[in-house]
Amino acid sequence: MLNPQLLVNPLHWHLAFRDQNTNLNERAVGVVLFAGLTALCAQISFLTPISPVPFTMQTFAVLATGVYLRRNDAFMSGALYLGIGALGAPVFADGGHELFSGGALIASGGYLLAFPFASAIVAEGLDRSYKAGIADLPAQLMCWSIAMVPVYAVGTLWLAEAYNVSVSQAYAWGTEPFLIWDFGKIIIMCLVTSKLWKYSPPTQE
């Protein structure tokens, strides 16, 4: 069962999701909750003249999923999000409801497919901090640094294929404009998880 003591203080909420005493049903609630958060954040989007890929708050939710859920649960939450979108639910940016169109992955599909991996990588760093009882800063920094690599890599390669352009052009469209946007989110979240959060349950403090 979820430990009520962990739900009192927001700095301990992440421990409630990672608590080894949580049962399968409670873990499933977390998986569904963060899949829903990703879908909600995807609706906060806007296009710019410099890229066919929209700026969204989707990556914030993807990173937050890794921040709060265990590694495997974070991956499953991302996979659930993709699955319900592939089935036709309007969970992608601007109410998009297709992962495949005309038998092929949509142009932004490479980014989407990499989201579960990004969440799982972030979660690994937080899992290590949880096990140590303190912020494992080296592990967190490493995981935060590499979390978006699969998103950019797979997303850019598929964007080039989908639009039949060079990889450098796809990079200019789908990665370069987003580096500062995503880096800002990562810096803020990393500061919160490494400087503000508690990693020892209240009874152990």
Secondary structure, DSSP 8 states (H G I E B T S, - for coil): ---HHHHHSGGGHHHHHH-TT--HHHHHHHHHHHHHHHHHHHTSEEEETTEEEEEESHHHHHHHHHHHS-HHHHHHHHHHHHHHHHTT-S-BGGGB--SEETTEE-TTHHHHHHHHHHHHHHHHHHHHHHHHTS--HHHHHHHHHHHTHHHHHHHHHHHHHHHT--HHHHHHHHTGGGHHHHHHHHHHHHHIIIII---S-GGG-
